[in-house]
Amino acid sequence: EAKAHIIALQQQVAAATAIDLGMNYTIRATALAIITREMSSDILAEALKAALWRLFRWRMAEAAAAPPGADSPLADVMDRMAEAARVGTLRAVMESQTLSSDAA
């Protein structure tokens, strides 16, 4: 079920011609809830929530400063999350949260 939700979120982002801050927030918050709900440890889930909320705040600030339209970092992350969901591991989904430019 979690995999299907992630893929549905990715399809929603891919189909959007514009993503406003409200939609951006909703997509990110929903993805966070899906990921952490699948974790077997409540302690690790809470730690991941804290880390991802910090990342999301940064991404939301970037989106707010960018011209209106599609949020390409969100689209990129959602594409990677959907691909990771198809692979089938929670680890792959969590690792997809890092943008290529972040890994450098």
Secondary structure by P-SEA (a helix, b strand, c coil): caaaaaaaaaaaaaacccccaaaaaaaaaaaaaaaaaacccaaaaaaaaaaaaaaaaaaaaaaaaccccccaaaaaaaaaaaaaaaaccaaaaaaacccccccc
